[in-house]
Amino acid sequence: MQGHIIDSLLLPKVLDEILTRGGSYVIKEFKIGQRQNDPSFARLEVRAPNGPLLQEILDNIHDHGAVSPATNDCTVVRADLDSCFPEGFYSTTISERKCACTENG
C-alpha cells in the first residue's frame, strides 16, 4: 500500500478487514512519510487457512488500495502425506519444522 494510508485510515481498514475475515498478516516493511505531503508505504504478507479465503481477503482489501506486487507468485499444492512437503517443493529459507517421512509413515 502506498499513499496517505495512515491519515486516511486505509491501513487500519485493511488490517481490520484481514482479521475479521479470518486471516492474519505480517507487516514486512513500513515507511511513514516525514512531511504532510509525503506518502507512506506498507508491504504486508497476508495469510489465510485456505486458498479461497485468501482470495476473498485479497479481493476485499484491494478495494481499500492494497495491491499485489506480483500475480501468481505461488501455487498451492496438496502434499501426499500429512506434515510433509509436496513433490517438487522448494524453499529459499530454512524451516525449523523438519519433515521426517518414511514409506511407513
DSSP file (Angstrom, degrees, kcal/mol; ACC not computed):
  #  RESIDUE AA STRUCTURE BP1 BP2  ACC     N-H-->O    O-->H-N    N-H-->O    O-->H-N    TCO  KAPPA ALPHA  PHI   PSI    X-CA   Y-CA   Z-CA
    1    1 A M              0   0    0      0, 0.0    41,-2.6     0, 0.0     2,-0.3   0.000 360.0 360.0 360.0 142.9    0.0    0.0    0.0
    2    2 A Q  E     +A   41   0A   0     63,-0.3     2,-0.3    39,-0.2    39,-0.2  -0.999 360.0  45.2-146.2 143.7    1.2    3.5   -0.8
    3    3 A G  E    S-A   40   0A   0     37,-2.3    37,-3.4    -2,-0.3     2,-1.5  -0.937 109.3 -19.5 129.4-151.1   -0.1    6.9   -0.3
    4    4 A H  S  > S+     0   0    0     -2,-0.3     4,-1.2    35,-0.2     6,-0.4  -0.492  77.9 148.6 -90.7  65.3   -1.8    8.7    2.7
    5    5 A I  T  4  +     0   0    0     -2,-1.5     6,-2.8     2,-0.2    -1,-0.2   0.596  65.2  45.6 -80.7 -13.0   -2.6    5.3    4.2
    6    6 A I  T >4 S+     0   0    0     -3,-0.2     3,-1.5     3,-0.2    -1,-0.1   0.903 115.3  39.2 -94.7 -57.2   -2.3    6.5    7.8
    7    7 A D  T 34 S+     0   0    0      1,-0.3    -2,-0.2     2,-0.1    -3,-0.1   0.757 118.1  50.5 -68.4 -22.6   -4.2    9.8    8.0
    8    8 A S  T 3< S-     0   0    0     -4,-1.2    -1,-0.3     0, 0.0    -3,-0.1   0.471 109.2-127.6 -88.4  -2.7   -6.9    8.4    5.6
    9    9 A L    <>  +     0   0    0     -3,-1.5     4,-1.6     1,-0.1    -3,-0.2   0.666  69.5 131.2  64.0  20.7   -7.2    5.3    7.9
   10   10 A L  H  >  +     0   0    0     -6,-0.4     4,-2.4     2,-0.2     5,-0.2   0.914  67.8  52.4 -67.7 -42.7   -6.7    3.0    4.9
   11   11 A L  H  > S+     0   0    0     -6,-2.8     4,-2.6     1,-0.2     5,-0.2   0.947 110.2  46.6 -61.7 -49.0   -4.1    0.9    6.6
   12   12 A P  H  > S+     0   0    0      0, 0.0     4,-2.4     0, 0.0    -1,-0.2   0.882 111.8  52.8 -60.8 -35.0   -6.2    0.2    9.7
   13   13 A K  H  X S+     0   0    0     -4,-1.6     4,-2.3     2,-0.2    -2,-0.2   0.913 110.6  46.9 -64.2 -42.2   -9.2   -0.6    7.5
   14   14 A V  H  X S+     0   0    0     -4,-2.4     4,-2.2     2,-0.2    -1,-0.2   0.931 112.9  48.1 -65.6 -45.8   -7.1   -3.1    5.6
   15   15 A L  H  X S+     0   0    0     -4,-2.6     4,-2.1     1,-0.2    -2,-0.2   0.902 113.2  48.4 -62.5 -40.9   -5.7   -4.8    8.7
   16   16 A D  H  X S+     0   0    0     -4,-2.4     4,-2.9    -5,-0.2     5,-0.2   0.897 109.3  53.1 -64.8 -40.7   -9.2   -5.0   10.2
   17   17 A E  H  X S+     0   0    0     -4,-2.3     4,-1.2     1,-0.2     6,-0.2   0.905 109.3  49.4 -60.8 -42.8  -10.6   -6.5    7.0
   18   18 A I  H  <>S+     0   0    0     -4,-2.2     5,-2.6     1,-0.2     3,-0.2   0.945 115.7  42.2 -61.6 -49.4   -7.9   -9.2    7.1
   19   19 A L  H ><5S+     0   0    0     -4,-2.1     3,-1.6     1,-0.2    -2,-0.2   0.900 111.6  52.4 -69.2 -42.3   -8.5  -10.1   10.7
   20   20 A T  H 3<5S+     0   0    0     -4,-2.9    -1,-0.2     1,-0.3    -2,-0.2   0.741 107.5  54.0 -69.9 -20.3  -12.3  -10.0   10.6
   21   21 A R  T 3<5S-     0   0    0     -4,-1.2    -1,-0.3    -3,-0.2    -2,-0.2   0.376 125.9 -98.6 -92.8   4.1  -12.4  -12.4    7.6
   22   22 A G  T < 5S+     0   0    0     -3,-1.6    -3,-0.2     1,-0.3    -2,-0.1   0.603  84.6 117.8  94.4  12.0  -10.2  -15.0    9.5
   23   23 A G      < -     0   0    0     -5,-2.6     2,-0.3    -6,-0.2    -1,-0.3  -0.342  48.2-144.7 -98.6-176.1   -6.8  -14.1    8.0
   24   24 A S  E     -B   47   0A   0     23,-2.3    23,-3.1    -2,-0.1     2,-0.3  -0.922  10.8-156.1-142.3 168.3   -3.6  -12.9    9.5
   25   25 A Y  E     -B   46   0A   0     -2,-0.3     2,-0.4    21,-0.2    21,-0.2  -0.972  12.6-153.0-146.5 159.0   -0.9  -10.5    8.4
   26   26 A V  E     -B   45   0A   0     19,-1.8    19,-2.7    -2,-0.3     2,-0.9  -0.996  23.1-134.6-130.1 127.2    2.8   -9.7    8.9
   27   27 A I  E     +B   44   0A   0     -2,-0.4    17,-0.2    17,-0.2     3,-0.1  -0.748  27.1 177.5 -82.1 109.4    4.0   -6.1    8.2
   28   28 A K  E     +     0   0A   0     15,-2.4     2,-0.3    -2,-0.9    16,-0.2   0.806  66.1   7.4 -84.4 -33.2    7.1   -6.7    6.2
   29   29 A E  E     -B   43   0A   0     14,-1.6    14,-2.9     2,-0.0     2,-0.3  -0.987  62.0-179.9-152.6 140.5    8.0   -3.1    5.5
   30   30 A F  E     +B   42   0A   0     -2,-0.3     2,-0.4    12,-0.2    12,-0.2  -0.944   1.9 176.6-148.5 121.1    6.6    0.2    6.8
   31   31 A K  E     -B   41   0A   0     10,-3.1    10,-3.0    -2,-0.3     2,-0.5  -0.989  15.5-153.2-128.3 124.5    7.8    3.7    5.9
   32   32 A I        -     0   0    0     -2,-0.4     8,-0.2     8,-0.2    -2,-0.0  -0.826  26.1-113.1 -98.7 131.1    6.0    6.8    7.2
   33   33 A G        -     0   0    0     -2,-0.5     7,-0.1     5,-0.3    -1,-0.0  -0.347  18.9-144.9 -59.9 140.1    6.1   10.0    5.2
   34   34 A Q  S    S+     0   0    0      5,-0.1     2,-0.2     3,-0.0    -1,-0.1   0.830  78.4  40.1 -79.9 -33.7    8.1   12.7    7.0
   35   35 A R  S >  S-     0   0    0      4,-0.1     3,-1.3     1,-0.1    -2,-0.0  -0.708  94.2-101.0-114.8 167.1    6.0   15.7    5.9
   36   36 A Q  T 3  S+     0   0    0      1,-0.3    -3,-0.1    -2,-0.2    -1,-0.1   0.816 122.4  43.4 -57.4 -34.5    2.3   16.2    5.4
   37   37 A N  T 3  S+     0   0    0      2,-0.1    -1,-0.3   -33,-0.0    -3,-0.0   0.551  90.7 104.7 -89.5  -8.3    2.5   15.7    1.6
   38   38 A D  S <  S-     0   0    0     -3,-1.3    -5,-0.3     1,-0.1     2,-0.1  -0.555  70.6-127.1 -76.0 133.9    4.9   12.7    1.7
   39   39 A P        -     0   0    0      0, 0.0     2,-0.2     0, 0.0   -35,-0.2  -0.431  16.5-137.0 -75.8 155.0    3.3    9.3    1.0
   40   40 A S  E     -A    3   0A   0    -37,-3.4   -37,-2.3    -8,-0.2     2,-0.4  -0.671  14.4-150.3-102.9 165.2    3.6    6.4    3.4
   41   41 A F  E     +AB   2  31A   0    -10,-3.0   -10,-3.1    -2,-0.2     2,-0.4  -1.000  14.0 179.4-141.3 136.3    4.3    2.8    2.3
   42   42 A A  E     - B   0  30A   0    -41,-2.6     2,-0.5    -2,-0.4   -12,-0.2  -0.993  10.0-163.7-138.2 131.5    3.4   -0.6    3.8
   43   43 A R  E     - B   0  29A   0    -14,-2.9   -15,-2.4    -2,-0.4   -14,-1.6  -0.970  19.6-172.1-114.3 120.2    4.2   -4.0    2.5
   44   44 A L  E     - B   0  27A   0     -2,-0.5     2,-0.6   -17,-0.2   -17,-0.2  -0.823  23.6-145.0-114.1 148.2    2.1   -6.8    4.1
   45   45 A E  E     - B   0  26A   0    -19,-2.7   -19,-1.8    -2,-0.3     2,-0.4  -0.971  24.2-157.5-106.7 119.3    2.2  -10.5    3.9
   46   46 A V  E     - B   0  25A   0     -2,-0.6     2,-0.3   -21,-0.2   -21,-0.2  -0.830  10.8-173.2-102.5 134.1   -1.4  -11.8    4.1
   47   47 A R  E     + B   0  24A   0    -23,-3.1   -23,-2.3    -2,-0.4    -2,-0.0  -0.916   8.2 173.6-126.5 151.4   -2.2  -15.3    5.3
   48   48 A A        -     0   0    0     -2,-0.3   -25,-0.1   -25,-0.2   -26,-0.1  -0.976  42.6-111.5-150.4 158.2   -5.3  -17.4    5.4
   49   49 A P  S    S+     0   0    0      0, 0.0     2,-0.3     0, 0.0   -26,-0.1   0.720  98.2  13.9 -66.1 -20.7   -6.1  -21.0    6.3
   50   50 A N  S  > S-     0   0    0      1,-0.1     4,-2.2    -3,-0.0     5,-0.2  -0.977  78.7-105.8-152.8 164.3   -7.0  -21.9    2.7
   51   51 A G  H  > S+     0   0    0     -2,-0.3     4,-2.5     1,-0.2     5,-0.2   0.897 113.5  51.0 -60.9 -47.4   -6.8  -20.6   -0.9
   52   52 A P  H  > S+     0   0    0      0, 0.0     4,-2.1     0, 0.0    -1,-0.2   0.903 112.5  47.3 -61.2 -39.7  -10.4  -19.5   -1.4
   53   53 A L  H  > S+     0   0    0      2,-0.2     4,-2.6     1,-0.2    -2,-0.2   0.911 110.7  52.2 -67.1 -40.9  -10.4  -17.5    1.9
   54   54 A L  H  X S+     0   0    0     -4,-2.2     4,-2.8     1,-0.2    -1,-0.2   0.925 110.1  48.7 -59.0 -44.6   -7.1  -15.9    0.9
   55   55 A Q  H  X S+     0   0    0     -4,-2.5     4,-2.5     2,-0.2    -1,-0.2   0.894 110.2  51.7 -63.5 -39.6   -8.5  -14.8   -2.4
   56   56 A E  H  X S+     0   0    0     -4,-2.1     4,-2.0     2,-0.2    -2,-0.2   0.925 111.7  46.7 -61.7 -44.9  -11.6  -13.4   -0.7
   57   57 A I  H  X S+     0   0    0     -4,-2.6     4,-2.6     2,-0.2     5,-0.3   0.937 112.4  49.4 -62.7 -47.3   -9.5  -11.3    1.6
   58   58 A L  H  X S+     0   0    0     -4,-2.8     4,-1.4     1,-0.2    -2,-0.2   0.890 110.2  51.4 -61.1 -39.9   -7.2  -10.1   -1.2
   59   59 A D  H  X S+     0   0    0     -4,-2.5     4,-0.7    -5,-0.2    -1,-0.2   0.901 112.8  46.2 -62.6 -40.8  -10.3   -9.1   -3.3
   60   60 A N  H >< S+     0   0    0     -4,-2.0     3,-0.5     1,-0.2     4,-0.3   0.881 112.2  47.4 -73.1 -38.7  -11.7   -7.1   -0.3
   61   61 A I  H ><>S+     0   0    0     -4,-2.6     5,-2.0     1,-0.2     3,-1.2   0.748 100.0  68.8 -76.2 -20.2   -8.5   -5.3    0.7
   62   62 A H  H ><5S+     0   0    0     -4,-1.4     3,-1.8    -5,-0.3    -1,-0.2   0.862  90.8  62.6 -60.8 -34.2   -7.9   -4.4   -3.0
   63   63 A D  T <<5S+     0   0    0     -4,-0.7    -1,-0.3    -3,-0.5    -2,-0.2   0.723 102.5  50.8 -62.5 -21.3  -11.0   -2.1   -2.6
   64   64 A H  T < 5S-     0   0    0     -3,-1.2    -1,-0.3    -4,-0.3    -2,-0.2   0.271 132.0 -89.3-100.8   9.3   -9.0   -0.2    0.0
   65   65 A G  T < 5S+     0   0    0     -3,-1.8     2,-0.6     1,-0.3   -63,-0.3   0.488  81.1 137.5 100.8   3.1   -5.9    0.3   -2.2
   66   66 A A      < -     0   0    0     -5,-2.0     2,-0.4   -65,-0.1    -1,-0.3  -0.735  29.6-178.1 -84.4 123.5   -3.9   -2.8   -1.3
   67   67 A V        -     0   0    0     -2,-0.6     3,-0.0    -3,-0.1    -9,-0.0  -0.925  29.5-112.2-124.1 148.8   -2.5   -4.3   -4.5
   68   68 A S        -     0   0    0     -2,-0.4     3,-0.1     1,-0.1    -2,-0.0  -0.588  16.8-142.3 -76.6 135.0   -0.4   -7.4   -5.0
   69   69 A P  S    S+     0   0    0      0, 0.0     2,-0.3     0, 0.0    -1,-0.1   0.797  87.0   8.2 -68.3 -26.1    3.2   -6.7   -6.1
   70   70 A A  S    S-     0   0    0     -3,-0.0     3,-0.4     0, 0.0     2,-0.3  -0.990  75.3-129.6-151.0 146.7    3.1   -9.7   -8.4
   71   71 A T  S    S+     0   0    0     -2,-0.3     0, 0.0     1,-0.2     0, 0.0  -0.751  86.1  10.9 -99.1 150.1    0.4  -12.1   -9.5
   72   72 A N  S    S+     0   0    0     -2,-0.3    -1,-0.2     1,-0.1     3,-0.0   0.867  73.5 147.8  56.2  42.8    0.7  -15.8   -9.4
   73   73 A D        +     0   0    0     -3,-0.4     2,-0.3     1,-0.1    -1,-0.1   0.528  65.8  25.8 -85.9  -3.8    3.9  -15.8   -7.3
   74   74 A C        -     0   0    0      2,-0.0     2,-0.4     0, 0.0    -1,-0.1  -0.985  64.7-147.1-151.6 162.9    2.9  -19.0   -5.6
   75   75 A T        -     0   0    0     -2,-0.3     2,-0.5     2,-0.0     0, 0.0  -0.996  16.0-135.1-132.6 136.5    0.9  -22.2   -6.1
   76   76 A V        +     0   0    0     -2,-0.4     2,-0.4     2,-0.0    -2,-0.0  -0.820  29.1 177.6 -93.3 125.6   -0.9  -24.2   -3.5
   77   77 A V        -     0   0    0     -2,-0.5     2,-0.3     9,-0.0    -2,-0.0  -0.992  28.8-121.6-131.1 135.1   -0.4  -28.0   -4.0
   78   78 A R        -     0   0    0     -2,-0.4     2,-0.2     7,-0.1     7,-0.0  -0.572  28.0-130.9 -75.6 133.9   -1.7  -30.8   -1.8
   79   79 A A        -     0   0    0     -2,-0.3     6,-0.1     7,-0.1    -1,-0.1  -0.512  10.8-127.8 -81.0 153.5    1.0  -33.0   -0.2
   80   80 A D  S    S+     0   0    0      5,-0.2     2,-0.3    -2,-0.2    -1,-0.1   0.830  93.2  31.7 -69.3 -33.0    0.8  -36.8   -0.4
   81   81 A L  S >  S-     0   0    0      4,-0.1     3,-1.2     3,-0.0    -2,-0.1  -0.922  94.0 -98.1-126.6 149.8    1.2  -37.2    3.3
   82   82 A D  T 3  S+     0   0    0     -2,-0.3     3,-0.1     1,-0.2    -2,-0.1  -0.370 106.5  15.1 -63.0 144.8    0.3  -35.1    6.3
   83   83 A S  T 3  S+     0   0    0      1,-0.2     2,-0.3    16,-0.1    -1,-0.2   0.671 106.9 106.7  65.1  21.1    3.1  -32.9    7.7
   84   84 A C  S <  S-     0   0    0     -3,-1.2    -1,-0.2    15,-0.1    -5,-0.1  -0.893  73.3-108.5-125.9 157.5    5.2  -33.3    4.6
   85   85 A F        -     0   0    0     -2,-0.3    -5,-0.2    -3,-0.1    -4,-0.1  -0.564  40.7-108.1 -80.2 148.4    6.2  -31.1    1.7
   86   86 A P    >   -     0   0    0      0, 0.0     3,-1.8     0, 0.0    -7,-0.1  -0.290  48.8 -74.6 -72.3 162.8    4.6  -31.9   -1.7
   87   87 A E  T 3  S+     0   0    0      1,-0.3     0, 0.0    -2,-0.0     0, 0.0  -0.305 121.0  17.6 -55.0 132.9    6.7  -33.3   -4.6
   88   88 A G  T 3  S+     0   0    0      1,-0.2    -1,-0.3    -3,-0.1     2,-0.1   0.571  85.7 162.0  80.7   9.2    9.0  -30.7   -6.1
   89   89 A F    <   -     0   0    0     -3,-1.8     2,-0.4    -4,-0.0    -1,-0.2  -0.375  12.5-179.2 -64.9 138.1    8.7  -28.3   -3.1
   90   90 A Y        -     0   0    0     -2,-0.1     2,-0.4     0, 0.0    -1,-0.0  -0.996   6.6-178.4-140.6 135.1   11.4  -25.7   -3.0
   91   91 A S        -     0   0    0     -2,-0.4     4,-0.1     1,-0.1    -2,-0.0  -0.983  25.2-151.4-133.0 145.1   12.0  -23.0   -0.4
   92   92 A T  S    S+     0   0    0     -2,-0.4     2,-0.3     2,-0.1    -1,-0.1   0.438  82.7  63.9 -92.6  -0.1   14.7  -20.3   -0.2
   93   93 A T  S    S-     0   0    0      0, 0.0     2,-0.5     0, 0.0    -2,-0.1  -0.864  86.9-112.6-121.1 158.6   14.5  -20.3    3.6
   94   94 A I        -     0   0    0     -2,-0.3     2,-0.4     2,-0.0    -2,-0.1  -0.774  29.1-145.1 -90.9 127.5   15.3  -22.9    6.2
   95   95 A S        -     0   0    0     -2,-0.5    -4,-0.0     1,-0.1    -1,-0.0  -0.757   8.7-150.9 -93.1 135.9   12.3  -24.1    8.1
   96   96 A E  S    S+     0   0    0     -2,-0.4     2,-0.8     1,-0.1    -1,-0.1   0.756  83.6  80.6 -73.4 -23.3   12.7  -25.1   11.8
   97   97 A R  S    S-     0   0    0     -3,-0.0     2,-0.2     2,-0.0    -2,-0.1  -0.754  73.8-160.8 -88.5 110.7   10.0  -27.6   11.3
   98   98 A K        -     0   0    0     -2,-0.8     2,-0.6     2,-0.0    -2,-0.1  -0.587  11.8-137.5 -92.9 152.4   11.5  -30.7    9.7
   99   99 A C        -     0   0    0     -2,-0.2     2,-0.6     2,-0.1   -15,-0.1  -0.949  17.2-177.3-110.5 120.4    9.6  -33.4    7.9
  100  100 A A        +     0   0    0     -2,-0.6     2,-0.3   -17,-0.1   -16,-0.1  -0.692  20.2 164.8-116.6  77.0   10.8  -37.0    8.8
  101  101 A C        -     0   0    0     -2,-0.6     2,-0.3   -20,-0.0    -2,-0.1  -0.721  12.2-179.5 -97.2 142.9    8.6  -39.1    6.5
  102  102 A T    >   -     0   0    0     -2,-0.3     3,-1.6     1,-0.0    -2,-0.0  -0.822  46.4 -99.0-126.8 171.5    9.3  -42.7    5.7
  103  103 A E  T 3  S+     0   0    0     -2,-0.3    -2,-0.0     1,-0.3    -1,-0.0   0.801 126.3  49.9 -61.2 -27.6    7.4  -45.1    3.5
  104  104 A N  T 3         0   0    0      1,-0.0    -1,-0.3     0, 0.0    -3,-0.0   0.443 360.0 360.0 -91.0  -0.6    5.7  -46.5    6.6
  105  105 A G    <         0   0    0     -3,-1.6    -2,-0.1   -24,-0.0    -5,-0.1   0.447 360.0 360.0  94.4 360.0    4.7  -43.0    7.9
